[in-house]
């Protein structure tokens, strides 16, 4: 008997003035999107980058949490004055901003009583309904309230925390991705690629140019939760690639 997988989607909100200013390069969207797509069968349908402004955080989360099954935020849960995500989430759900006893115990043990200073203790204040997302890298936990998951902005720490969310979300059928990298121009493959897309409307087909070792190329990426459709779509692409005598440099 085949499982009846439903479509599940998500949005990512990147919070931080440092991202908008260009001082810090975001890597978290890539980490979260790949994890959601490939491990959990959840499609990321929207990404927003917003500043550390309470009203903006509140309005954005209130808007998106109604549209998507899950919301993931990154940044703004550290110990400094501009880390205001937790307070903002409290206002989103109209609950109190309180001391979380379990988070306190975790951080006190991690830092030791002597070094668990006032600044670090700011990280144990969360919305009253918050449940913890454990952090194996630096101790300070993330948290979630209903369908909103709040993670840190440091990429290596965020990535280490994602497995601890696996049992807290329910996804759909995992999304399969197939990449065919060619030495060619987008204009050379545009017409036949369009025909393939018309044949396989339920396969997401993208073309992404690159420059490598002095040569221009294009990576064709096929994405779907149907393995057979991906396989048949790939055959169609390879047929016109062979006909045009285009060099394939990678398939994965």
N, CA, C and O of each residue as an XYZ file, in Angstrom:
1008
protein
N       0.847     -1.207      0.000
C       0.000      0.000      0.000
C       0.875      1.247      0.000
O       1.773      1.371      0.833
N       0.628      2.160     -0.910
C       1.421      3.382     -1.012
C       1.002      4.385      0.053
O      -0.178      4.520      0.375
N       1.996      5.087      0.594
C       1.707      6.138      1.565
C       1.142      7.354      0.851
O       1.563      7.700     -0.253
N       0.184      7.991      1.498
C      -0.417      9.192      0.923
C       0.284     10.425      1.505
O      -0.139     10.953      2.533
N       1.352     10.880      0.848
C       2.122     12.007      1.339
C       1.430     13.322      1.000
O       0.992     13.534     -0.130
N       1.339     14.188      1.981
C       0.773     15.509      1.724
C       1.902     16.509      1.497
O       3.038     16.281      1.913
N       1.583     17.609      0.839
C       2.574     18.641      0.598
C       2.741     19.484      1.857
O       1.765     19.959      2.439
N       3.991     19.661      2.265
C       4.296     20.443      3.461
C       5.290     21.527      3.069
O       6.256     21.255      2.356
N       5.059     22.761      3.531
C       5.940     23.850      3.131
C       6.450     24.645      4.330
O       5.985     24.473      5.457
N       7.408     25.510      4.059
C       8.034     26.304      5.112
C       8.546     27.617      4.550
O       8.723     27.774      3.342
N       8.779     28.558      5.458
C       9.441     29.816      5.122
C      10.598     30.014      6.092
O      10.553     29.548      7.230
N      11.625     30.703      5.636
C      12.787     31.012      6.467
C      12.893     32.518      6.611
O      12.815     33.252      5.626
N      13.072     32.977      7.846
C      13.259     34.399      8.117
C      14.651     34.596      8.689
O      14.950     34.110      9.780
N      15.497     35.298      7.969
C      16.849     35.607      8.431
C      16.795     36.965      9.119
O      16.465     37.975      8.498
N      17.122     36.975     10.400
C      17.016     38.205     11.188
C      18.412     38.736     11.501
O      19.227     38.028     12.093
N      18.691     39.978     11.107
C      19.990     40.541     11.464
C      20.435     41.685     10.586
O      20.468     41.565      9.362
N      20.778     42.802     11.216
C      21.306     43.943     10.479
C      22.615     43.615      9.777
O      22.927     44.184      8.731
N      23.387     42.685     10.363
C      24.697     42.355      9.789
C      24.567     41.677      8.430
O      25.466     41.782      7.597
N      23.453     40.982      8.201
C      23.213     40.352      6.898
C      22.838     41.418      5.880
O      23.351     41.426      4.761
N      21.944     42.314      6.269
C      21.487     43.372      5.366
C      22.599     44.357      5.024
O      22.595     44.936      3.938
N      23.543     44.552      5.927
C      24.637     45.498      5.677
C      25.717     44.905      4.775
O      26.556     45.627      4.236
N      25.684     43.577      4.617
C      26.708     42.920      3.806
C      27.948     42.525      4.586
O      28.878     41.955      4.016
N      27.980     42.814      5.873
C      29.150     42.483      6.696
C      29.262     40.978      6.930
O      30.360     40.446      7.094
N      28.117     40.300      6.944
C      28.094     38.858      7.184
C      27.372     38.165      6.040
O      26.306     38.605      5.609
N      27.952     37.089      5.556
C      27.343     36.325      4.461
C      26.459     35.223      5.041
O      26.904     34.457      5.896
N      25.228     35.141      4.587
C      24.307     34.122      5.090
C      24.590     32.758      4.458
O      24.700     32.637      3.238
N      24.704     31.742      5.302
C      24.850     30.361      4.851
C      23.687     29.500      5.346
O      23.492     28.372      4.893
N      22.925     30.054      6.281
C      21.908     29.257      6.951
C      20.739     28.862      6.063
O      20.167     27.785      6.235
N      20.381     29.716      5.121
C      19.268     29.387      4.222
C      19.572     28.107      3.449
O      18.702     27.254      3.271
N      20.812     27.986      2.994
C      21.221     26.785      2.259
C      21.147     25.549      3.146
O      20.621     24.516      2.732
N      21.676     25.652      4.373
C      21.650     24.521      5.304
C      20.227     24.073      5.590
O      19.899     22.893      5.476
N      19.381     25.037      5.965
C      18.008     24.697      6.358
C      17.209     24.156      5.178
O      16.479     23.175      5.316
N      17.344     24.790      4.025
C      16.581     24.373      2.841
C      16.930     22.951      2.423
O      16.048     22.143      2.131
N      18.209     22.659      2.399
C      18.641     21.308      1.999
C      18.140     20.271      2.992
O      17.668     19.202      2.603
N      18.244     20.588      4.260
C      17.789     19.672      5.317
C      16.283     19.448      5.234
O      15.815     18.316      5.357
N      15.530     20.511      5.028
C      14.079     20.383      4.935
C      13.670     19.595      3.698
O      12.822     18.706      3.774
N      14.271     19.919      2.566
C      13.915     19.258      1.305
C      14.283     17.784      1.301
O      13.434     16.922      1.072
N      15.553     17.504      1.556
C      16.073     16.151      1.361
C      15.794     15.219      2.532
O      15.593     14.020      2.334
N      15.778     15.747      3.733
C      15.594     14.892      4.910
C      14.140     14.808      5.369
O      13.729     13.808      5.957
N      13.369     15.851      5.104
C      12.027     15.912      5.684
C      10.893     16.080      4.677
O       9.724     16.042      5.060
N      11.215     16.264      3.395
C      10.164     16.409      2.396
C       9.339     17.665      2.582
O       8.133     17.676      2.332
N      10.006     18.734      3.026
C       9.330     20.016      3.240
C       9.901     21.045      2.274
O      11.109     21.281      2.259
N       9.051     21.649      1.477
C       9.487     22.625      0.486
C       9.624     24.006      1.118
O       8.729     24.458      1.832
N      10.739     24.669      0.853
C      10.908     26.056      1.285
C      10.342     26.947      0.189
O      10.883     26.999     -0.916
N       9.257     27.646      0.491
C       8.560     28.452     -0.515
C       8.870     29.940     -0.439
O       8.546     30.694     -1.357
N       9.498     30.366      0.659
C       9.783     31.793      0.786
C      10.913     32.017      1.785
O      11.018     31.331      2.802
N      11.763     33.008      1.463
C      12.840     33.421      2.365
C      12.802     34.941      2.471
O      12.694     35.637      1.461
N      12.892     35.450      3.694
C      12.961     36.895      3.900
C      14.138     37.243      4.799
O      14.458     36.508      5.733
N      14.768     38.354      4.514
C      15.850     38.871      5.355
C      15.368     40.188      5.928
O      15.038     41.115      5.189
N      15.330     40.267      7.249
C      14.776     41.454      7.895
C      15.721     41.974      8.978
O      16.567     41.223      9.463
N      15.591     43.251      9.366
C      16.471     43.837     10.382
C      16.052     43.475     11.804
O      14.984     42.906     12.033
N      16.929     43.822     12.757
C      16.642     43.604     14.179
C      15.696     44.696     14.692
O      16.059     45.496     15.554
N      14.504     44.710     14.155
C      13.494     45.684     14.565
C      12.263     44.907     15.011
O      11.693     44.131     14.244
N      11.861     45.124     16.255
C      10.790     44.329     16.845
C       9.508     44.315     16.015
O       8.950     43.249     15.755
N       9.045     45.475     15.604
C       7.796     45.548     14.841
C       7.881     44.756     13.540
O       6.919     44.106     13.132
N       9.047     44.820     12.894
C       9.235     44.096     11.634
C       9.256     42.594     11.865
O       8.675     41.836     11.088
N       9.918     42.162     12.923
C       9.976     40.734     13.251
C       8.572     40.214     13.539
O       8.174     39.166     13.030
N       7.830     40.948     14.354
C       6.477     40.524     14.737
C       5.547     40.451     13.529
O       4.850     39.454     13.342
N       5.534     41.495     12.715
C       4.613     41.524     11.567
C       4.954     40.451     10.540
O       4.062     39.844      9.948
N       6.259     40.217     10.329
C       6.679     39.213      9.346
C       6.294     37.811      9.795
O       5.771     37.029      9.002
N       6.545     37.489     11.049
C       6.220     36.154     11.550
C       4.710     35.948     11.579
O       4.231     34.875     11.212
N       3.963     36.940     12.003
C       2.501     36.807     12.036
C       1.938     36.554     10.636
O       1.004     35.772     10.463
N       2.510     37.216      9.656
C       2.051     37.029      8.276
C       2.382     35.635      7.758
O       1.522     34.948      7.207
N       3.639     35.220      7.940
C       4.088     33.975      7.321
C       3.622     32.717      8.040
O       3.432     31.682      7.401
N       3.436     32.781      9.335
C       3.051     31.561     10.069
C       1.630     31.111      9.709
O       1.253     29.968      9.968
N       0.857     32.004      9.118
C      -0.474     31.649      8.659
C      -0.451     31.019      7.266
O      -1.363     30.282      6.891
N       0.594     31.315      6.515
C       0.685     30.852      5.129
C       1.404     29.514      4.988
O       1.156     28.768      4.041
N       2.301     29.210      5.938
C       3.155     28.021      5.799
C       3.035     27.094      7.003
O       2.684     27.521      8.103
N       3.331     25.824      6.773
C       3.268     24.846      7.854
C       4.308     25.122      8.938
O       4.052     24.941     10.129
N       5.484     25.561      8.499
C       6.556     25.822      9.462
C       7.285     27.119      9.119
O       7.421     27.490      7.953
N       7.750     27.796     10.170
C       8.584     28.984     10.028
C       9.883     28.727     10.769
O       9.873     28.244     11.901
N      11.003     29.050     10.130
C      12.314     28.939     10.772
C      12.963     30.313     10.780
O      13.104     30.948      9.735
N      13.359     30.773     11.969
C      14.068     32.044     12.056
C      15.517     31.776     12.425
O      15.816     30.817     13.137
N      16.415     32.622     11.940
C      17.824     32.509     12.316
C      18.302     33.856     12.818
O      17.989     34.900     12.244
N      19.068     33.816     13.900
C      19.651     35.038     14.448
C      18.811     35.684     15.533
O      17.602     35.466     15.622
N      19.480     36.491     16.364
C      18.779     37.296     17.349
C      18.422     36.600     18.640
O      17.546     37.068     19.367
N      19.095     35.462     18.955
C      18.791     34.784     20.227
C      20.037     34.675     21.103
O      20.126     33.792     21.957
N      20.991     35.569     20.890
C      22.223     35.581     21.678
C      22.100     36.444     22.935
O      20.991     36.752     23.371
N      23.258     36.840     23.526
C      23.255     37.551     24.811
C      23.314     39.073     24.736
O      23.343     39.727     25.779
N      23.332     39.661     23.540
C      23.526     41.108     23.441
C      22.214     41.878     23.301
O      21.150     41.291     23.110
N      22.312     43.193     23.400
C      21.123     44.050     23.428
C      20.279     43.958     22.163
O      19.064     44.155     22.205
N      20.933     43.653     21.021
C      20.191     43.605     19.759
C      19.612     42.225     19.465
O      19.027     42.014     18.402
N      19.770     41.289     20.392
C      19.171     39.954     20.237
C      17.752     39.998     20.801
O      17.533     39.766     21.990
N      16.803     40.297     19.934
C      15.428     40.548     20.386
C      14.411     39.572     19.797
O      13.206     39.811     19.877
N      14.882     38.487     19.213
C      13.952     37.536     18.596
C      13.016     36.923     19.629
O      11.811     36.831     19.395
N      13.560     36.502     20.776
C      12.732     35.837     21.791
C      11.620     36.752     22.302
O      10.472     36.330     22.439
N      11.976     38.024     22.585
C      10.945     38.972     23.033
C       9.869     39.163     21.969
O       8.677     39.234     22.270
N      10.321     39.244     20.717
C       9.386     39.460     19.607
C       8.442     38.278     19.436
O       7.250     38.467     19.193
N       8.964     37.058     19.561
C       8.131     35.862     19.439
C       7.072     35.838     20.543
O       5.936     35.422     20.318
N       7.462     36.293     21.745
C       6.500     36.363     22.851
C       5.309     37.225     22.463
O       4.164     36.895     22.772
N       5.587     38.326     21.787
C       4.513     39.236     21.383
C       3.712     38.688     20.210
O       2.515     38.951     20.086
N       4.380     37.924     19.349
C       3.667     37.283     18.237
C       2.552     36.392     18.770
O       1.428     36.415     18.269
N       2.879     35.602     19.798
C       1.913     34.643     20.341
C       1.151     35.176     21.561
O       0.339     34.470     22.158
N       1.431     36.445     21.918
C       0.750     37.099     23.036
C       0.897     36.311     24.333
O      -0.072     36.054     25.048
N       2.150     35.935     24.611
C       2.464     35.235     25.857
C       3.566     36.011     26.581
O       4.189     36.901     26.002
N       3.803     35.671     27.846
C       4.817     36.356     28.635
C       6.235     35.950     28.214
O       6.485     34.835     27.757
N       7.127     36.890     28.387
C       8.564     36.682     28.147
C       9.159     36.328     29.500
O       9.266     37.180     30.382
N       9.553     35.041     29.664
C       9.901     34.551     30.999
C      11.236     33.802     31.023
O      11.794     33.426     29.992
N      11.710     33.610     32.235
C      12.893     32.800     32.526
C      12.546     31.330     32.309
O      11.531     30.851     32.816
N      13.380     30.613     31.560
C      13.132     29.195     31.276
C      14.043     28.355     32.164
O      15.251     28.318     31.928
N      13.503     27.677     33.180
C      14.340     26.958     34.146
C      15.224     25.866     33.541
O      16.358     25.673     33.978
N      14.712     25.157     32.544
C      15.509     24.091     31.925
C      16.694     24.675     31.165
O      17.801     24.140     31.223
N      16.457     25.780     30.448
C      17.550     26.444     29.731
C      18.600     26.966     30.718
O      19.798     26.909     30.438
N      18.153     27.472     31.872
C      19.067     27.960     32.905
C      19.989     26.834     33.374
O      21.201     27.026     33.468
N      19.431     25.678     33.664
C      20.227     24.538     34.134
C      21.256     24.116     33.094
O      22.403     23.817     33.424
N      20.830     24.096     31.831
C      21.742     23.689     30.745
C      22.926     24.643     30.645
O      24.075     24.211     30.549
N      22.640     25.935     30.669
C      23.712     26.921     30.495
C      24.575     27.073     31.740
O      25.780     27.305     31.634
N      23.987     26.949     32.892
C      24.778     27.012     34.124
C      25.783     25.864     34.177
O      26.926     26.043     34.596
N      25.341     24.684     33.747
C      26.230     23.527     33.703
C      27.300     23.710     32.637
O      28.454     23.331     32.835
N      26.908     24.297     31.496
C      27.848     24.476     30.385
C      28.945     25.479     30.738
O      30.124     25.206     30.509
N      28.573     26.635     31.291
C      29.542     27.691     31.586
C      30.175     27.564     32.973
O      31.282     28.051     33.203
N      29.470     26.910     33.891
C      29.895     26.900     35.286
C      29.314     28.113     35.997
O      29.150     29.172     35.392
N      29.002     27.959     37.280
C      28.336     29.032     38.028
C      29.124     30.333     37.994
O      28.533     31.409     37.905
N      30.446     30.251     38.063
C      31.284     31.446     38.115
C      31.215     32.256     36.829
O      31.177     33.485     36.866
N      31.197     31.571     35.697
C      31.226     32.258     34.397
C      29.847     32.449     33.774
O      29.726     33.005     32.682
N      28.816     31.990     34.464
C      27.465     32.160     33.937
C      26.968     33.556     34.337
O      26.173     33.720     35.262
N      27.474     34.555     33.594
C      27.240     35.951     33.961
C      25.872     36.464     33.488
O      25.094     35.734     32.875
N      25.610     37.721     33.785
C      24.315     38.332     33.474
C      24.007     38.315     31.978
O      22.875     38.056     31.568
N      25.045     38.600     31.158
C      24.836     38.591     29.710
C      24.407     37.230     29.209
O      23.472     37.122     28.415
N      25.082     36.190     29.667
C      24.734     34.832     29.243
C      23.372     34.401     29.762
O      22.679     33.610     29.123
N      22.991     34.919     30.918
C      21.694     34.571     31.474
C      20.538     35.143     30.654
O      19.401     34.695     30.795
N      20.817     36.129     29.799
C      19.780     36.660     28.906
C      19.252     35.571     27.966
O      18.110     35.631     27.510
N      20.102     34.575     27.685
C      19.722     33.541     26.730
C      18.754     32.515     27.308
O      18.314     31.616     26.591
N      18.412     32.631     28.596
C      17.438     31.701     29.170
C      16.045     32.318     29.228
O      15.111     31.686     29.721
N      15.892     33.546     28.731
C      14.585     34.206     28.688
C      13.921     33.953     27.339
O      14.492     34.221     26.282
N      12.706     33.433     27.405
C      12.003     32.987     26.202
C      10.499     33.176     26.374
O      10.039     33.511     27.465
N       9.725     32.962     25.300
C       8.264     32.967     25.443
C       7.837     31.872     26.419
O       8.458     30.810     26.479
N       6.794     32.128     27.168
C       6.374     31.185     28.218
C       6.002     29.800     27.691
O       6.096     28.818     28.428
N       5.592     29.706     26.457
C       5.222     28.400     25.885
C       6.370     27.728     25.124
O       6.171     26.699     24.479
N       7.548     28.302     25.197
C       8.663     27.801     24.404
C       9.136     26.421     24.855
O       9.215     26.123     26.046
N       9.446     25.595     23.863
C      10.098     24.299     24.107
C      11.492     24.377     23.493
O      11.696     25.036     22.474
N      12.443     23.699     24.122
C      13.841     23.870     23.743
C      14.260     23.039     22.532
O      13.744     21.949     22.285
N      15.220     23.602     21.785
C      15.946     22.876     20.733
C      17.379     22.777     21.229
O      18.080     23.786     21.301
N      17.815     21.588     21.567
C      19.125     21.418     22.191
C      20.267     21.765     21.243
O      20.180     21.572     20.031
N      21.330     22.279     21.832
C      22.487     22.771     21.085
C      23.730     21.978     21.492
O      24.260     22.197     22.581
N      24.207     21.061     20.643
C      25.379     20.253     20.994
C      26.713     20.980     20.819
O      27.756     20.458     21.210
N      26.687     22.171     20.240
C      27.934     22.886     19.935
C      28.339     23.907     20.988
O      29.489     23.927     21.426
N      27.394     24.758     21.396
C      27.765     25.847     22.302
C      26.843     25.986     23.504
O      26.877     26.999     24.202
N      26.031     24.987     23.746
C      25.211     24.985     24.948
C      23.898     25.731     24.835
O      22.850     25.183     25.176
N      23.929     26.977     24.361
C      22.728     27.813     24.346
C      21.650     27.219     23.441
O      21.859     27.105     22.234
N      20.503     26.841     24.004
C      19.469     26.203     23.181
C      18.683     27.195     22.342
O      18.578     28.374     22.682
N      18.135     26.701     21.244
C      17.136     27.443     20.508
C      15.793     27.086     21.121
O      15.743     26.438     22.166
N      14.710     27.498     20.488
C      13.400     27.179     21.027
C      12.354     27.216     19.918
O      12.600     27.729     18.827
N      11.182     26.662     20.221
C      10.082     26.759     19.270
C       8.765     26.943     20.009
O       8.575     26.453     21.122
N       7.869     27.662     19.358
C       6.505     27.859     19.849
C       5.582     27.512     18.690
O       5.612     28.165     17.646
N       4.766     26.487     18.876
C       3.863     25.988     17.839
C       4.656     25.680     16.564
O       5.497     24.781     16.572
N       4.402     26.415     15.463
C       5.076     26.092     14.196
C       6.240     27.031     13.879
O       6.722     27.065     12.746
N       6.694     27.797     14.884
C       7.797     28.740     14.678
C       9.041     28.248     15.428
O       9.028     28.117     16.652
N      10.115     27.977     14.674
C      11.348     27.442     15.235
C      12.442     28.513     15.160
O      12.710     29.064     14.093
N      13.063     28.798     16.295
C      14.043     29.888     16.376
C      15.432     29.324     16.621
O      15.675     28.643     17.617
N      16.338     29.618     15.698
C      17.690     29.072     15.705
C      18.720     30.193     15.718
O      18.400     31.325     15.354
N      19.950     29.899     16.130
C      20.999     30.929     16.168
C      21.475     31.308     14.770
O      21.143     30.648     13.786
N      22.244     32.362     14.703
C      22.733     32.841     13.409
C      24.060     32.271     12.983
O      24.401     32.337     11.802
N      24.831     31.704     13.914
C      26.141     31.145     13.580
C      25.936     29.843     12.806
O      25.368     28.898     13.353
N      26.381     29.767     11.551
C      26.061     28.611     10.708
C      26.460     27.246     11.270
O      25.673     26.302     11.211
N      27.672     27.133     11.813
C      28.128     25.831     12.315
C      27.281     25.364     13.493
O      27.015     24.171     13.635
N      26.857     26.302     14.338
C      26.017     25.953     15.486
C      24.622     25.577     15.012
O      24.059     24.573     15.450
N      24.067     26.381     14.118
C      22.737     26.087     13.575
C      22.700     24.705     12.928
O      21.776     23.926     13.162
N      23.695     24.414     12.127
C      23.721     23.130     11.416
C      23.745     21.961     12.393
O      23.112     20.934     12.151
N      24.478     22.117     13.504
C      24.573     21.038     14.490
C      23.262     20.815     15.234
O      23.044     19.746     15.804
N      22.384     21.824     15.231
C      21.121     21.733     15.966
C      19.984     21.151     15.146
O      18.992     20.690     15.711
N      20.107     21.161     13.829
C      19.002     20.714     12.977
C      18.534     19.278     13.260
O      17.327     19.033     13.265
N      19.449     18.318     13.496
C      18.962     16.961     13.789
C      18.056     16.882     15.012
O      17.238     15.969     15.122
N      18.196     17.834     15.928
C      17.367     17.827     17.134
C      15.952     18.336     16.890
O      15.143     18.409     17.815
N      15.657     18.688     15.633
C      14.291     19.122     15.282
C      13.555     18.024     14.524
O      12.342     18.110     14.332
N      14.275     16.997     14.092
C      13.670     15.961     13.252
C      12.399     15.364     13.848
O      11.442     15.091     13.123
N      12.383     15.160     15.160
C      11.210     14.541     15.790
C      10.146     15.549     16.192
O       9.170     15.202     16.856
N      10.339     16.807     15.783
C       9.393     17.865     16.151
C       8.599     18.377     14.960
O       7.712     19.215     15.120
N       8.909     17.880     13.766
C       8.197     18.298     12.565
C       7.724     17.078     11.783
O       8.304     15.997     11.879
N       6.677     17.270     11.021
C       6.136     16.198     10.185
C       6.195     16.661      8.741
O       5.580     17.663      8.375
N       6.933     15.933      7.928
C       7.117     16.335      6.540
C       6.293     15.533      5.562
O       5.377     14.802      5.939
N       6.636     15.684      4.308
C       5.979     14.939      3.248
C       6.973     13.982      2.615
O       7.919     13.536      3.264
N       6.758     13.676      1.371
C       7.658     12.784      0.655
C       8.956     13.517      0.345
O       8.911     14.625     -0.189
N      10.114     12.936      0.664
C      11.393     13.615      0.427
C      11.555     14.078     -1.013
O      11.160     13.385     -1.950
N      12.137     15.250     -1.174
C      12.341     15.839     -2.490
C      13.674     15.380     -3.056
O      14.716     15.520     -2.416
N      13.629     14.831     -4.260
C      14.829     14.302     -4.915
C      15.405     15.371     -5.837
O      14.670     16.094     -6.510
N      16.711     15.457     -5.854
C      17.377     16.437     -6.713
C      18.406     15.736     -7.594
O      19.180     14.904     -7.120
N      18.408     16.078     -8.871
C      19.363     15.519     -9.836
C      20.022     16.666    -10.587
O      19.329     17.545    -11.101
N      21.347     16.671    -10.660
C      22.072     17.744    -11.331
C      22.876     17.203    -12.515
O      23.578     16.199    -12.396
N      22.762     17.884    -13.654
C      23.540     17.548    -14.850
C      24.319     18.806    -15.232
O      23.721     19.810    -15.619
N      25.637     18.759    -15.126
C      26.474     19.927    -15.427
C      27.087     19.795    -16.811
O      27.678     18.770    -17.150
N      26.937     20.850    -17.608
C      27.342     20.830    -19.017
C      28.282     21.988    -19.335
O      28.242     23.035    -18.689
N      29.121     21.784    -20.331
C      29.914     22.876    -20.886
C      29.128     23.419    -22.073
O      29.188     22.874    -23.176
N      28.398     24.492    -21.834
C      27.560     25.080    -22.867
C      27.055     26.441    -22.372
O      27.386     26.881    -21.270
N      26.247     27.094    -23.212
C      25.614     28.355    -22.838
C      24.134     28.105    -22.573
O      23.545     27.186    -23.143
N      23.536     28.915    -21.714
C      22.101     28.777    -21.441
C      21.280     28.941    -22.715
O      20.279     28.251    -22.910
N      21.705     29.853    -23.576
C      20.963     30.096    -24.812
C      20.950     28.863    -25.716
O      20.013     28.671    -26.491
N      21.974     28.038    -25.621
C      22.082     26.834    -26.449
C      21.065     25.774    -26.033
O      20.614     24.988    -26.866
N      20.703     25.746    -24.755
C      19.804     24.694    -24.262
C      18.409     25.225    -23.893
O      17.538     24.450    -23.496
N      18.199     26.516    -24.019
C      16.947     27.130    -23.567
C      15.705     26.507    -24.223
O      14.741     26.169    -23.537
N      15.737     26.361    -25.542
C      14.566     25.867    -26.266
C      14.254     24.407    -25.939
O      13.116     24.101    -25.584
N      15.231     23.488    -26.046
C      14.898     22.094    -25.721
C      14.565     21.892    -24.244
O      13.770     21.019    -23.895
N      15.176     22.702    -23.379
C      14.883     22.569    -21.950
C      13.437     22.998    -21.651
O      12.766     22.427    -20.793
N      12.993     24.000    -22.372
C      11.603     24.451    -22.212
C      10.632     23.343    -22.607
O       9.609     23.144    -21.952
N      10.956     22.619    -23.686
C      10.101     21.515    -24.138
C      10.032     20.403    -23.097
O       8.977     19.809    -22.881
N      11.176     20.126    -22.451
C      11.201     19.107    -21.395
C      10.322     19.548    -20.229
O       9.573     18.747    -19.668
N      10.418     20.828    -19.868
C       9.604     21.340    -18.768
C       8.111     21.237    -19.088
O       7.305     20.961    -18.199
N       7.745     21.453    -20.334
C       6.337     21.351    -20.735
C       5.836     19.908    -20.641
O       4.657     19.666    -20.382
N       6.736     18.962    -20.853
C       6.379     17.552    -20.749
C       6.252     17.106    -19.296
O       5.407     16.276    -18.958
N       7.100     17.668    -18.449
C       7.142     17.261    -17.044
C       6.872     18.476    -16.151
O       7.777     19.029    -15.526
N       5.619     18.863    -16.114
C       5.239     20.079    -15.383
C       5.367     19.928    -13.866
O       5.453     20.926    -13.151
N       5.381     18.692    -13.372
C       5.497     18.477    -11.928
C       6.942     18.300    -11.471
O       7.212     18.007    -10.307
N       7.861     18.483    -12.413
C       9.290     18.475    -12.071
C       9.782     19.916    -12.143
O       9.573     20.604    -13.142
N      10.429     20.360    -11.086
C      10.990     21.714    -11.070
C      12.340     21.666    -11.781
O      13.272     21.024    -11.298
N      12.449     22.344    -12.928
C      13.678     22.332    -13.720
C      14.308     23.725    -13.690
O      13.680     24.713    -14.069
N      15.540     23.782    -13.241
C      16.255     25.058    -13.204
C      17.577     24.962    -13.939
O      18.179     23.890    -14.001
N      18.034     26.076    -14.498
C      19.345     26.108    -15.157
C      20.183     27.204    -14.500
O      19.719     28.328    -14.305
N      21.434     26.852    -14.162
C      22.281     27.750    -13.393
C      23.667     27.834    -14.029
O      24.436     26.875    -13.969
N      23.987     28.973    -14.638
C      25.285     29.120    -15.298
C      26.440     29.165    -14.294
O      26.271     29.590    -13.151
N      27.616     28.719    -14.745
C      28.814     28.780    -13.912
C      30.026     29.037    -14.796
O      29.956     28.894    -16.017
N      31.128     29.413    -14.176
C      32.384     29.663    -14.882
C      33.469     28.858    -14.175
O      33.717     29.066    -12.987
N      34.118     27.939    -14.893
C      35.091     27.053    -14.271
C      36.281     26.809    -15.199
O      36.117     26.352    -16.330
N      37.466     27.117    -14.710
C      38.707     26.887    -15.452
C      38.651     27.496    -16.860
O      39.065     26.881    -17.843
N      38.130     28.710    -16.919
C      38.096     29.429    -18.190
C      36.973     29.026    -19.119
O      36.893     29.524    -20.242
N      36.100     28.128    -18.673
C      35.005     27.674    -19.530
C      33.655     28.007    -18.904
O      33.482     27.965    -17.685
N      32.707     28.337    -19.772
C      31.350     28.649    -19.322
C      30.500     27.384    -19.378
O      30.532     26.639    -20.358
N      29.749     27.158    -18.324
C      28.892     25.979    -18.282
C      27.542     26.270    -17.673
O      27.274     27.376    -17.205
N      26.692     25.251    -17.687
C      25.350     25.358    -17.121
C      25.037     24.080    -16.357
O      25.248     22.978    -16.864
N      24.536     24.229    -15.142
C      24.053     23.076    -14.379
C      22.537     23.052    -14.474
O      21.861     24.021    -14.128
N      22.014     21.928    -14.950
C      20.564     21.733    -15.004
C      20.178     20.940    -13.764
O      20.692     19.847    -13.531
N      19.271     21.497    -12.972
C      18.848     20.839    -11.731
C      17.384     20.432    -11.845
O      16.513     21.255    -12.127
N      17.133     19.143    -11.619
C      15.781     18.584    -11.662
C      15.362     18.260    -10.233
O      16.107     17.609     -9.501
N      14.167     18.711     -9.830
C      13.703     18.481     -8.466
C      12.247     18.020     -8.465
O      11.387     18.628     -9.102
N      11.991     16.940     -7.740
C      10.635     16.417     -7.615
C      10.609     15.401     -6.475
O      11.654     14.900     -6.059
N       9.412     15.099     -5.974
C       9.307     14.022     -4.985
C       8.922     12.702     -5.646
O       8.620     11.723     -4.963
N       8.933     12.683     -6.972
C       8.612     11.475     -7.737
C       9.868     10.978     -8.446
O      10.332     11.601     -9.401
N      10.412      9.869     -7.984
C      11.671      9.337     -8.518
C      11.562      8.978     -9.998
O      12.492      9.223    -10.766
N      10.429      8.399    -10.400
C      10.240      7.998    -11.789
C      10.197      9.203    -12.713
O      10.774      9.181    -13.800
N       9.509     10.261    -12.276
C       9.448     11.477    -13.100
C      10.831     12.106    -13.261
O      11.168     12.602    -14.336
N      11.617     12.086    -12.211
C      12.990     12.602    -12.286
C      13.794     11.789    -13.301
O      14.519     12.348    -14.124
N      13.657     10.467    -13.232
C      14.400      9.574    -14.127
C      14.024      9.808    -15.583
O      14.899      9.904    -16.444
N      12.722      9.901    -15.863
C      12.257     10.119    -17.237
C      12.642     11.508    -17.750
O      12.993     11.675    -18.918
N      12.572     12.481    -16.878
C      12.955     13.844    -17.234
C      14.442     13.904    -17.574
O      14.845     14.558    -18.536
N      15.248     13.214    -16.774
C      16.688     13.176    -17.023
C      16.984     12.558    -18.394
O      17.871     13.027    -19.108
N      16.253     11.522    -18.757
C      16.442     10.879    -20.064
C      16.184     11.860    -21.196
O      16.926     11.890    -22.177
N      15.141     12.657    -21.065
C      14.813     13.648    -22.081
C      15.926     14.692    -22.218
O      16.295     15.088    -23.323
N      16.448     15.124    -21.076
C      17.542     16.103    -21.097
C      18.770     15.503    -21.761
O      19.390     16.141    -22.613
N      19.122     14.293    -21.383
C      20.312     13.646    -21.951
C      20.168     13.395    -23.443
O      21.160     13.380    -24.171
N      18.934     13.198    -23.904
C      18.691     12.975    -25.336
C      19.058     14.214    -26.143
O      19.752     14.108    -27.154
N      18.598     15.398    -25.704
C      18.930     16.594    -26.489
C      20.392     17.007    -26.282
O      21.001     17.609    -27.167
N      20.945     16.685    -25.126
C      22.362     16.981    -24.877
C      23.233     16.167    -25.831
O      24.186     16.690    -26.408
N      22.909     14.911    -25.989
C      23.660     14.035    -26.896
C      23.497     14.486    -28.343
O      24.459     14.507    -29.110
N      22.271     14.845    -28.703
C      21.995     15.292    -30.066
C      22.787     16.544    -30.418
O      23.257     16.694    -31.546
N      22.928     17.431    -29.458
C      23.666     18.678    -29.683
C      25.174     18.521    -29.440
O      25.945     19.463    -29.629
N      25.575     17.329    -29.024
C      26.979     17.026    -28.769
C      27.587     17.967    -27.706
O      28.693     18.488    -27.852
N      26.830     18.147    -26.673
C      27.270     18.988    -25.560
C      28.006     18.103    -24.547
O      27.563     17.000    -24.228
N      29.122     18.605    -24.058
C      29.939     17.845    -23.132
C      29.342     17.876    -21.714
O      29.024     18.936    -21.175
N      29.204     16.672    -21.133
C      28.739     16.536    -19.748
C      29.969     16.427    -18.847
O      30.832     15.580    -19.076
N      30.052     17.277    -17.829
C      31.210     17.198    -16.931
C      30.861     16.608    -15.561
O      31.747     16.236    -14.791
N      29.570     16.529    -15.270
C      29.191     15.952    -13.978
C      27.716     15.595    -13.958
O      26.881     16.304    -14.520
N      27.407     14.478    -13.296
C      26.018     14.076    -13.056
C      25.918     13.571    -11.624
O      26.616     12.633    -11.240
N      25.055     14.193    -10.839
C      24.864     13.703     -9.475
C      23.439     13.958     -8.983
O      23.104     13.608     -7.851
